Amino acid sequence: MIRVKVELTSYFRKELGQGKIELSLQENANIMDLAREMGKIYGESVGNMLIDKERGYFKVLSFVNSQICQKDQSLKDNDIVKLLPLIAGG
């Protein structure tokens, strides 16, 4: 198992009522695994904020240790993940 710290912003902070969380994940977990785990722990509404299940895409920008990353980015013990919502206009 690995432990990662997740820094929350915007509506994630509002939905979870806190700015930071720590999660335990399986070895070789990636950002999508993290998002799925957050959905399991914090509910479907949080999962839906992170992943568009119908289209199969990730709905936030993700950073690991201050570096932008893709949804398949592998995570290591003590990584710090930041999730930023995408902004849509129109």
Secondary structure, 3 states (H helix, E strand, C coil): CEEEEEEECHHHHHHHCCCEEEEEECCCCEHHHHHHHHHHHHCHHHHHHHEECCCCEECEEEEECCEEECCCCECCCCCEEEEEECCCCC
